[in-house]
Structures are given as C-alpha cells and as structure tokens.
C-alpha cells in the first residue's frame, strides 16, 4: 500500500512522467515467486495470503501507470512486465517442476526468491542517481522507502523466529538499503530547502501592452515631440528643419528686393528725340516713365549736400 500516494498523484495529474514502474514490476514478480515458495513450504499461510493480495494490488498499480504513461514509458513497462511476470515466472515454474523435486526444489526456489527480493529492496536506488544529479527529491518516493524499510525489519524478525534463511537474508539487506536511501533523502531534502529562495510578500505583476496599444503609444509620443515647440524643448532634427525653412523664406525675400532694385526707367522713343533736337541741343529730354514701374524714393539729402 506504500505507493498509493504516488499512484493518486499520477491519476490527479493525468501523467506518469518522472516516475518509474520498474519497482512495481519487480515487486509483482517477487510476490509471485513467494506465493510459489509458500505453496511448496508447509505452514506458510501467512506468506501465501500477504503475497497473493500484493499481486492484486501491484497489478492495479501497473494498470494505472500504463494508462497515464508516455508512449516510451508504456512500451518499457510492458516489455518488463512480459519478460518478468510472464516469461521468467513461467520458465522458473516449469524448470523447478521438471528438474528438481522435494527439498532440492524448495532450496533452488528459495535462492531465486532471495535474489529477486534483494532487487525489490534495491529498486528505489535507481532514483538516487537522479537525486544526486538534480539535487531534488521530488521523484524519490519517501513513503515507499519508509514502508519497505519497516517491512524488511518485520520480515527479518519473522525469518529469524522461523529459522528461515531465505527470508532473513534479503530482509537484512533490504533494511540496510532502506536506511541508506532514507539518509540520502534527508540530506538532499535539507539542501533543497536551504537553496530555495524566499518568495517576496508583495509581487506586482506588470502586464505587457498589446501590439496595437504599443503602436498607438509610440505615435502619441512622436506627436508630443512635434508639438513640444510651444512650451517644451524640440528634438534636434525638428529644430534644424525649422531653421532651414526660415532661411529659405529670408532668401526669397532678399531675392525679391534685388529684383525691385534692378528695375530702371525706359529710354525715350525716336520721335521724342527728334522733337527734343528741334528745341535745341541744350534742352534736356525728359524720360517717359512707364505706368507699371515702381518708383523708389531717393534717400533724403543732408544739409551739406544741398
């Protein structure tokens, strides 16, 4: 029942990513072997009942894991399930029935149980490498570790009192493995808490403006820069453009003044010259001023020039 919190978490998250099904498959195979061993050994009702219930529970765990696992993890789980719980178990069953008999069959099967029981207790150690690498105990099932350690201690006592070495040996090693894994969990759990930064009490989240709002804000900023001539400071480029326009206006005014100054009185006609010649060479010929000529007043003379 130790993996129940992990299975519930997988069901709630609808994902088995980050968790391994290897320990479930090994535990199921170990239960099957122990049921067979208890069937051959007299007065082992306790072993048969507990391991038979374990087979049902572990099968349900593997089924839930397969439902929410990724395709890669699902294929791996099915491969291990078929290889261990079908092919290997059926092979051991037939070999022990055909090749051995009596106490020899029980002894061979007992050593097989020892080997796979040790693998069950050592299975959670596959996550220790990940814990050391990531310095995180998120995917280390501490409840499974504690329950396996307690189970190893209890079954160790059972094996000692019943004088069954095939039960005592794997449980002793399982107790050592369990204590070591719990120590690793405590060490990296403390390091994780020490490295976790304190979250500030007040956090103000500033939403980023939408693209349309950002464009409008940019246009408004450019407009304010152009209108800043009334009370603010203009941009250097805008000021230079304004000065250039003023210089162009001044040049146009100066050119117009020069054109006015270059206009001169028109020369007299030939008839007027003849009339003037008859009156005498001494008479001056008054020039005819055209109608459209702009008279520019002469500058005033001071008293000395008069």
SERO-5235 format. One record per residue (C-alpha): residue number from 0; residue in three letters; x, z, y. Coordinates in nm, 2 decimals. Example, Ala and Ser with C-alpha at 12.3 -4.5 7.8 and 13.67 -1.06 7.14 Angstrom:
% residues 2
     n   res        x        z        y
     0   ALA     1.23     0.78    -0.45
     1   SER     1.37     0.71    -0.11
***
This chain:
% residues 306
     n   res        x        z        y
     0   UNK     0.00     0.00     0.00
     1   UNK     0.30     0.02     0.23
     2   UNK     0.28    -0.35     0.35
     3   UNK    -0.09    -0.30     0.47
     4   UNK     0.01    -0.27     0.84
     5   UNK     0.22    -0.58     0.82
     6   UNK    -0.05    -0.78     0.65
     7   UNK    -0.30    -0.67     0.91
     8   UNK    -0.07    -0.78     1.18
     9   UNK    -0.03    -1.12     1.02
    10   UNK    -0.41    -1.15     0.99
    11   UNK    -0.47    -1.05     1.36
    12   UNK    -0.20    -1.28     1.50
    13   UNK    -0.31    -1.56     1.26
    14   UNK     0.06    -1.62     1.20
    15   UNK     0.32    -1.51     0.94
    16   UNK     0.62    -1.64     1.14
    17   UNK     0.91    -1.39     1.14
    18   UNK     0.80    -1.22     0.82
    19   UNK     0.94    -1.28     0.47
    20   UNK     0.74    -1.30     0.15
    21   UNK     1.04    -1.25    -0.08
    22   UNK     0.98    -0.88    -0.12
    23   UNK     0.62    -0.94    -0.22
    24   UNK     0.71    -1.18    -0.49
    25   UNK     0.99    -0.96    -0.62
    26   UNK     0.76    -0.66    -0.63
    27   UNK     0.49    -0.86    -0.81
    28   UNK     0.74    -0.97    -1.07
    29   UNK     0.87    -0.61    -1.11
    30   UNK     0.51    -0.48    -1.17
    31   UNK     0.45    -0.75    -1.44
    32   UNK     0.77    -0.66    -1.62
    33   UNK     0.69    -0.28    -1.60
    34   UNK     0.35    -0.34    -1.74
    35   UNK     0.50    -0.53    -2.03
    36   UNK     0.76    -0.25    -2.08
    37   UNK     0.50     0.03    -2.07
    38   UNK     0.29    -0.17    -2.32
    39   UNK     0.58    -0.16    -2.57
    40   UNK     0.67     0.21    -2.50
    41   UNK     0.44     0.48    -2.63
    42   UNK     0.27     0.73    -2.40
    43   UNK     0.32     0.52    -2.08
    44   UNK    -0.03     0.51    -1.95
    45   UNK     0.09     0.61    -1.60
    46   UNK     0.33     0.32    -1.59
    47   UNK     0.06     0.07    -1.70
    48   UNK    -0.21     0.18    -1.46
    49   UNK     0.01     0.20    -1.15
    50   UNK     0.18    -0.13    -1.21
    51   UNK    -0.14    -0.31    -1.30
    52   UNK    -0.30    -0.20    -0.97
    53   UNK     0.02    -0.31    -0.80
    54   UNK    -0.01    -0.66    -0.94
    55   UNK    -0.36    -0.70    -0.80
    56   UNK    -0.26    -0.57    -0.45
    57   UNK     0.06    -0.78    -0.43
    58   UNK    -0.13    -1.09    -0.53
    59   UNK    -0.37    -1.04    -0.24
    60   UNK    -0.08    -0.99     0.00
    61   UNK     0.08    -1.32    -0.11
    62   UNK    -0.25    -1.50    -0.08
    63   UNK    -0.30    -1.38     0.28
    64   UNK     0.06    -1.47     0.36
    65   UNK     0.01    -1.82     0.23
    66   UNK    -0.30    -1.87     0.45
    67   UNK    -0.12    -1.79     0.78
    68   UNK     0.24    -1.90     0.70
    69   UNK     0.40    -2.22     0.83
    70   UNK     0.44    -2.52     0.60
    71   UNK     0.81    -2.44     0.54
    72   UNK     0.74    -2.07     0.45
    73   UNK     0.44    -2.17     0.24
    74   UNK     0.64    -2.41     0.03
    75   UNK     0.92    -2.15    -0.01
    76   UNK     0.67    -1.88    -0.11
    77   UNK     0.50    -2.10    -0.37
    78   UNK     0.84    -2.20    -0.52
    79   UNK     0.95    -1.84    -0.56
    80   UNK     0.60    -1.74    -0.70
    81   UNK     0.61    -2.01    -0.96
    82   UNK     0.97    -1.96    -1.05
    83   UNK     0.95    -1.58    -1.09
    84   UNK     0.59    -1.48    -1.17
    85   UNK     0.51    -1.77    -1.40
    86   UNK     0.82    -1.95    -1.54
    87   UNK     1.06    -1.65    -1.56
    88   UNK     0.80    -1.39    -1.68
    89   UNK     0.66    -1.62    -1.95
    90   UNK     1.01    -1.70    -2.06
    91   UNK     1.10    -1.34    -2.09
    92   UNK     0.78    -1.27    -2.27
    93   UNK     0.84    -1.53    -2.54
    94   UNK     1.21    -1.47    -2.58
    95   UNK     1.17    -1.09    -2.63
    96   UNK     0.89    -1.15    -2.88
    97   UNK     1.07    -1.42    -3.08
    98   UNK     1.43    -1.30    -3.07
    99   UNK     1.40    -0.92    -3.07
   100   UNK     1.20    -0.65    -3.25
   101   UNK     1.14    -0.28    -3.24
   102   UNK     1.38    -0.07    -3.03
   103   UNK     1.60    -0.36    -2.95
   104   UNK     1.32    -0.54    -2.78
   105   UNK     1.24    -0.23    -2.57
   106   UNK     1.61    -0.19    -2.48
   107   UNK     1.65    -0.55    -2.37
   108   UNK     1.33    -0.54    -2.17
   109   UNK     1.44    -0.20    -2.02
   110   UNK     1.76    -0.36    -1.88
   111   UNK     1.56    -0.65    -1.74
   112   UNK     1.33    -0.40    -1.57
   113   UNK     1.64    -0.22    -1.42
   114   UNK     1.78    -0.54    -1.27
   115   UNK     1.46    -0.66    -1.11
   116   UNK     1.37    -0.30    -0.99
   117   UNK     1.70    -0.29    -0.81
   118   UNK     1.63    -0.63    -0.65
   119   UNK     1.29    -0.49    -0.52
   120   UNK     1.46    -0.19    -0.35
   121   UNK     1.73    -0.42    -0.21
   122   UNK     1.49    -0.69    -0.09
   123   UNK     1.42    -0.54     0.26
   124   UNK     1.80    -0.55     0.31
   125   UNK     1.76    -0.92     0.38
   126   UNK     1.63    -0.83     0.72
   127   UNK     1.93    -0.61     0.81
   128   UNK     2.15    -0.92     0.89
   129   UNK     1.88    -1.03     1.13
   130   UNK     1.86    -0.69     1.28
   131   UNK     2.23    -0.67     1.34
   132   UNK     2.24    -1.03     1.49
   133   UNK     1.94    -0.99     1.72
   134   UNK     1.97    -0.61     1.78
   135   UNK     1.60    -0.59     1.73
   136   UNK     1.39    -0.41     1.46
   137   UNK     1.07    -0.59     1.54
   138   UNK     1.05    -0.76     1.20
   139   UNK     1.20    -0.47     1.00
   140   UNK     0.91    -0.31     0.81
   141   UNK     0.99     0.06     0.86
   142   UNK     0.67     0.17     0.68
   143   UNK     0.77    -0.03     0.37
   144   UNK     1.12     0.13     0.38
   145   UNK     0.98     0.48     0.40
   146   UNK     0.73     0.42     0.12
   147   UNK     0.99     0.26    -0.10
   148   UNK     1.23     0.54    -0.04
   149   UNK     0.97     0.81    -0.12
   150   UNK     0.86     0.61    -0.43
   151   UNK     1.22     0.59    -0.55
   152   UNK     1.26     0.96    -0.51
   153   UNK     0.93     1.04    -0.70
   154   UNK     1.00     0.79    -0.99
   155   UNK     1.36     0.92    -1.01
   156   UNK     1.21     1.27    -1.08
   157   UNK     0.98     1.11    -1.34
   158   UNK     1.26     0.93    -1.51
   159   UNK     1.47     1.25    -1.52
   160   UNK     1.20     1.46    -1.68
   161   UNK     1.10     1.19    -1.93
   162   UNK     1.47     1.12    -2.00
   163   UNK     1.41     0.75    -1.94
   164   UNK     1.74     0.60    -1.81
   165   UNK     1.57     0.26    -1.74
   166   UNK     1.35     0.43    -1.48
   167   UNK     1.61     0.67    -1.34
   168   UNK     1.89     0.42    -1.27
   169   UNK     1.70     0.18    -1.05
   170   UNK     1.52     0.46    -0.87
   171   UNK     1.85     0.63    -0.79
   172   UNK     1.99     0.31    -0.64
   173   UNK     1.66     0.25    -0.46
   174   UNK     1.69     0.59    -0.30
   175   UNK     2.04     0.51    -0.17
   176   UNK     1.93     0.17    -0.04
   177   UNK     1.62     0.32     0.13
   178   UNK     1.81     0.59     0.31
   179   UNK     2.07     0.34     0.43
   180   UNK     1.81     0.10     0.56
   181   UNK     1.63     0.38     0.75
   182   UNK     1.96     0.48     0.91
   183   UNK     2.01     0.12     1.03
   184   UNK     1.65     0.11     1.17
   185   UNK     1.70     0.44     1.36
   186   UNK     2.03     0.32     1.51
   187   UNK     1.91    -0.01     1.64
   188   UNK     1.57     0.13     1.74
   189   UNK     1.76     0.37     1.98
   190   UNK     1.98     0.09     2.11
   191   UNK     1.68    -0.13     2.17
   192   UNK     1.51     0.15     2.37
   193   UNK     1.82     0.21     2.57
   194   UNK     1.87    -0.16     2.66
   195   UNK     1.51    -0.21     2.75
   196   UNK     1.49    -0.23     3.14
   197   UNK     1.24    -0.01     3.32
   198   UNK     0.94    -0.20     3.44
   199   UNK     0.87    -0.16     3.81
   200   UNK     0.55     0.02     3.90
   201   UNK     0.43    -0.23     4.16
   202   UNK     0.47    -0.60     4.09
   203   UNK     0.34    -0.86     4.34
   204   UNK     0.29    -1.20     4.19
   205   UNK     0.31    -1.49     4.44
   206   UNK     0.12    -1.79     4.33
   207   UNK     0.28    -2.13     4.39
   208   UNK     0.08    -2.36     4.61
   209   UNK    -0.07    -2.67     4.46
   210   UNK     0.10    -3.01     4.53
   211   UNK    -0.18    -3.11     4.77
   212   UNK    -0.16    -2.78     4.96
   213   UNK     0.22    -2.81     4.98
   214   UNK     0.19    -3.17     5.13
   215   UNK    -0.06    -3.05     5.39
   216   UNK     0.16    -2.76     5.49
   217   UNK     0.46    -3.00     5.53
   218   UNK     0.25    -3.24     5.75
   219   UNK     0.13    -2.94     5.96
   220   UNK     0.49    -2.82     6.01
   221   UNK     0.60    -3.16     6.12
   222   UNK     0.31    -3.18     6.37
   223   UNK     0.40    -2.84     6.52
   224   UNK     0.76    -2.96     6.57
   225   UNK     0.64    -3.26     6.77
   226   UNK     0.40    -3.05     6.98
   227   UNK     0.66    -2.79     7.05
   228   UNK     0.77    -2.95     7.37
   229   UNK     0.50    -2.76     7.57
   230   UNK     0.62    -2.42     7.50
   231   UNK     0.89    -2.43     7.23
   232   UNK     1.22    -2.60     7.16
   233   UNK     1.21    -2.96     7.03
   234   UNK     1.42    -3.09     6.75
   235   UNK     1.74    -3.27     6.85
   236   UNK     1.62    -3.61     6.72
   237   UNK     1.29    -3.58     6.92
   238   UNK     1.48    -3.48     7.24
   239   UNK     1.72    -3.77     7.21
   240   UNK     1.43    -4.02     7.16
   241   UNK     1.25    -3.88     7.47
   242   UNK     1.57    -3.91     7.68
   243   UNK     1.62    -4.27     7.57
   244   UNK     1.26    -4.36     7.67
   245   UNK     1.32    -4.21     8.02
   246   UNK     1.64    -4.41     8.06
   247   UNK     1.46    -4.73     7.97
   248   UNK     1.20    -4.66     8.24
   249   UNK     1.47    -4.59     8.50
   250   UNK     1.64    -4.92     8.41
   251   UNK     1.32    -5.11     8.45
   252   UNK     1.26    -4.96     8.80
   253   UNK     1.61    -5.04     8.91
   254   UNK     1.58    -5.40     8.79
   255   UNK     1.26    -5.44     8.99
   256   UNK     1.42    -5.31     9.30
   257   UNK     1.71    -5.55     9.27
   258   UNK     1.47    -5.85     9.23
   259   UNK     1.29    -5.75     9.56
   260   UNK     1.62    -5.72     9.74
   261   UNK     1.73    -6.07     9.64
   262   UNK     1.43    -6.25     9.80
   263   UNK     1.54    -6.44    10.12
   264   UNK     1.35    -6.64    10.39
   265   UNK     1.27    -7.00    10.31
   266   UNK     1.46    -7.28    10.50
   267   UNK     1.28    -7.48    10.78
   268   UNK     1.13    -7.83    10.69
   269   UNK     1.28    -8.17    10.82
   270   UNK     1.00    -8.22    11.08
   271   UNK     1.07    -7.88    11.23
   272   UNK     1.44    -7.97    11.26
   273   UNK     1.36    -8.29    11.45
   274   UNK     1.14    -8.10    11.69
   275   UNK     1.40    -7.85    11.75
   276   UNK     1.66    -8.12    11.81
   277   UNK     1.44    -8.28    12.08
   278   UNK     1.40    -7.95    12.26
   279   UNK     1.77    -7.91    12.27
   280   UNK     2.06    -7.81    12.06
   281   UNK     2.07    -7.47    12.24
   282   UNK     1.72    -7.37    12.12
   283   UNK     1.71    -7.17    11.81
   284   UNK     1.49    -7.28    11.52
   285   UNK     1.26    -7.00    11.41
   286   UNK     1.23    -6.99    11.03
   287   UNK     0.89    -7.02    10.88
   288   UNK     0.82    -6.71    10.68
   289   UNK     0.62    -6.77    10.36
   290   UNK     0.30    -6.59    10.31
   291   UNK     0.39    -6.43     9.98
   292   UNK     0.73    -6.30    10.10
   293   UNK     0.76    -5.92    10.12
   294   UNK     0.92    -5.82    10.45
   295   UNK     1.17    -5.54    10.40
   296   UNK     1.20    -5.34    10.72
   297   UNK     1.55    -5.33    10.87
   298   UNK     1.72    -5.00    10.90
   299   UNK     1.70    -4.82    11.23
   300   UNK     2.00    -4.85    11.46
   301   UNK     2.15    -4.56    11.62
   302   UNK     2.21    -4.53    11.99
   303   UNK     2.57    -4.65    11.98
   304   UNK     2.48    -4.98    11.81
   305   UNK     2.21    -5.05    12.07
***
